[in-house]
Amino acid sequence: MLKKIAMLVQAQGHCVLATCDCDGEGAAPHTSLMSCCASDDCGEFWLATRTDTRKFRNLSANPRASLLVDDRAGGERAGQPGLALTVAARLESFATAADQDAARLALLARHPGLESFLAQEQTQVLRLVAVSFQLLTGLSEVFFVEAEKVLDARTRKA
């Protein structure tokens, strides 16, 4: 199933990012269409935003997020059921500046049109680490797995 998830993520260049602030009863999810790319195993997703945005403020206050990656149109055109992947994730710092630079370069390679945006001083590359995956195929086939279990199993096999 991880192969199907990775194929979907690598085929799509965009996702919907959902964040939420921590204002209690008044808190409401905030969604943003984002250019993204991911590590080969989909354990990490890299996105870029300015530090003066609502999504950045939300993630700074509450590092939990959700990503939606889908292929509804592609599946329908190919006569296959559409796929929708929900990734529960958390914002984490990059381990090193080199890791952050590598993520920036991967994002730029995937989305060359972001060059001037990524060069802005206020633009921050985000590292969202997958916590769980929920893959919906068609309207009713649901597969759920904790990322840690799947990614750890792959590491042990290698």
Backbone torsions as a table, in degrees:
resi	resn	phi	psi	omega
1	MET	NA	-32.9	178.7
2	LEU	-61.3	-34.0	178.4
3	LYS	-62.7	-42.1	178.5
4	LYS	-64.6	-40.2	177.6
5	ILE	-63.7	-47.5	-178.8
6	ALA	-62.9	-40.3	179.3
7	MET	-63.1	-41.9	178.6
8	LEU	-63.6	-49.1	-177.7
9	VAL	-62.3	-44.8	-178.0
10	GLN	-69.4	-26.7	179.1
11	ALA	-78.0	-23.9	-177.5
12	GLN	-102.6	144.5	179.8
13	GLY	-107.8	-0.8	-176.3
14	HIS	-134.9	158.3	175.9
15	CYS	-147.1	167.8	170.3
16	VAL	-103.2	125.3	177.9
17	LEU	-99.2	126.9	175.7
18	ALA	-113.4	127.1	177.2
19	THR	-127.7	167.5	177.7
20	CYS	-148.8	140.2	176.8
21	ASP	-82.4	-175.6	-175.8
22	CYS	-112.8	34.3	-175.5
23	ASP	-86.6	25.9	175.6
24	GLY	66.0	-129.6	-174.7
25	GLU	-59.6	-33.8	-178.7
26	GLY	-81.0	-4.7	-177.4
27	ALA	-67.4	132.8	177.5
28	ALA	-134.9	142.5	177.4
29	PRO	-60.3	146.9	177.6
30	HIS	-122.9	127.3	-178.3
31	THR	-114.4	147.7	-179.3
32	SER	-143.6	134.4	172.1
33	LEU	-78.5	126.6	-171.8
34	MET	-130.6	144.1	165.7
35	SER	-76.0	140.1	-178.2
36	CYS	-150.1	167.3	167.1
37	CYS	-148.9	165.7	-174.4
38	ALA	-136.9	160.3	172.3
39	SER	-65.1	161.4	-177.0
40	ASP	-55.7	-35.7	-178.5
41	ASP	-91.4	2.9	-179.6
42	CYS	64.1	20.6	176.3
43	GLY	-77.2	-22.1	178.3
44	GLU	-133.8	143.3	175.2
45	PHE	-122.1	136.6	-178.9
46	TRP	-117.3	129.2	179.7
47	LEU	-136.6	164.4	178.6
48	ALA	-129.6	141.8	176.6
49	THR	-150.3	162.0	174.3
50	ARG	-80.8	151.8	-178.3
51	THR	-76.0	-7.4	179.3
52	ASP	-100.9	20.4	-179.1
53	THR	-99.2	160.9	177.3
54	ARG	-62.6	-42.1	-179.0
55	LYS	-61.5	-39.5	179.1
56	PHE	-66.9	-43.6	177.4
57	ARG	-61.6	-43.2	179.0
58	ASN	-60.2	-48.0	-178.9
59	LEU	-66.9	-31.1	177.3
60	SER	-67.3	-34.7	179.9
61	ALA	-85.6	-31.3	-175.8
62	ASN	-143.9	103.1	-173.3
63	PRO	-73.7	-2.2	178.9
64	ARG	-81.1	139.5	-179.1
65	ALA	-148.1	170.6	175.7
66	SER	-135.6	141.5	177.4
67	LEU	-119.0	141.1	174.3
68	LEU	-119.8	123.0	175.6
69	VAL	-122.1	128.0	-177.6
70	ASP	-138.5	163.8	179.0
71	ASP	-136.9	41.2	-177.8
72	ARG	-57.7	-51.2	-176.9
73	ALA	-67.2	-42.5	-179.3
74	GLY	-63.0	-42.2	178.1
75	GLY	-64.9	-41.7	179.8
76	GLU	-64.5	-41.9	-179.8
77	ARG	-64.4	-34.1	-177.6
78	ALA	-87.3	3.0	-178.6
79	GLY	73.5	16.7	179.3
80	GLN	-110.5	156.8	174.9
81	PRO	-65.2	144.5	178.6
82	GLY	-68.7	158.4	178.6
83	LEU	-117.4	141.3	174.0
84	ALA	-136.7	123.0	-178.1
85	LEU	-113.7	124.4	172.2
86	THR	-106.2	126.8	179.7
87	VAL	-115.3	115.3	170.3
88	ALA	-79.1	131.9	-174.2
89	ALA	-143.3	166.7	174.4
90	ARG	-134.8	142.7	178.0
91	LEU	-73.5	128.8	176.1
92	GLU	-135.0	150.9	177.0
93	SER	-71.2	154.0	172.9
94	PHE	-71.8	144.9	-179.3
95	ALA	-64.9	-38.1	-178.7
96	THR	-140.6	163.5	175.2
97	ALA	-63.3	-33.4	178.4
98	ALA	-64.2	-38.7	177.2
99	ASP	-63.9	-40.9	179.1
100	GLN	-65.8	-42.1	177.8
101	ASP	-62.7	-39.7	178.9
102	ALA	-64.2	-40.6	178.0
103	ALA	-65.2	-41.2	177.9
104	ARG	-60.9	-44.5	179.5
105	LEU	-65.6	-38.8	177.6
106	ALA	-64.4	-41.6	178.5
107	LEU	-64.6	-42.0	178.9
108	LEU	-66.7	-39.4	178.4
109	ALA	-64.2	-37.6	-179.8
110	ARG	-75.7	-33.5	-175.5
111	HIS	-133.8	77.5	-177.8
112	PRO	-57.7	-26.3	179.5
113	GLY	-66.6	-10.4	179.6
114	LEU	-87.3	2.6	-173.2
115	GLU	-52.9	-51.9	-177.5
116	SER	-69.5	-33.9	177.8
117	PHE	-64.9	-45.6	-179.9
118	LEU	-66.9	-23.8	-179.6
119	ALA	-80.4	-13.3	-179.0
120	GLN	-69.9	141.6	-177.6
121	GLU	-59.7	-37.0	-177.3
122	GLN	-81.8	-3.2	-179.4
123	THR	-82.4	131.6	-179.2
124	GLN	-120.5	131.9	173.1
125	VAL	-84.9	129.5	-178.1
126	LEU	-101.4	143.4	175.8
127	ARG	-114.3	108.3	177.1
128	LEU	-105.3	120.6	-177.7
129	VAL	-96.2	127.4	-177.8
130	ALA	-65.7	135.8	175.1
131	VAL	-105.4	-43.1	178.1
132	SER	-153.7	160.1	177.7
133	PHE	-123.6	138.5	170.6
134	GLN	-128.4	112.3	-178.0
135	LEU	-105.9	122.9	176.9
136	LEU	-106.5	123.8	175.5
137	THR	-110.5	122.1	-175.4
138	GLY	67.1	-143.2	-177.3
139	LEU	-100.2	-11.6	-171.9
140	SER	-140.7	-12.9	-178.3
141	GLU	-86.8	111.5	-175.6
142	VAL	-117.5	134.2	176.4
143	PHE	-125.6	127.5	-179.8
144	PHE	-125.3	136.5	177.1
145	VAL	-151.5	143.5	173.7
146	GLU	-76.6	131.1	-175.9
147	ALA	-58.2	-42.1	-177.3
148	GLU	-56.3	-42.4	-179.2
149	LYS	-65.4	-44.7	-178.2
150	VAL	-69.6	-46.1	-177.7
151	LEU	-68.7	-37.3	176.0
152	ASP	-64.5	-40.4	179.7
153	ALA	-62.7	-40.2	178.5
154	ARG	-65.7	-39.0	-179.4
155	THR	-64.9	-40.6	-179.2
156	ARG	-67.7	-32.8	-179.1
157	LYS	-72.3	-28.7	-175.2
158	ALA	-72.1	NA	NA
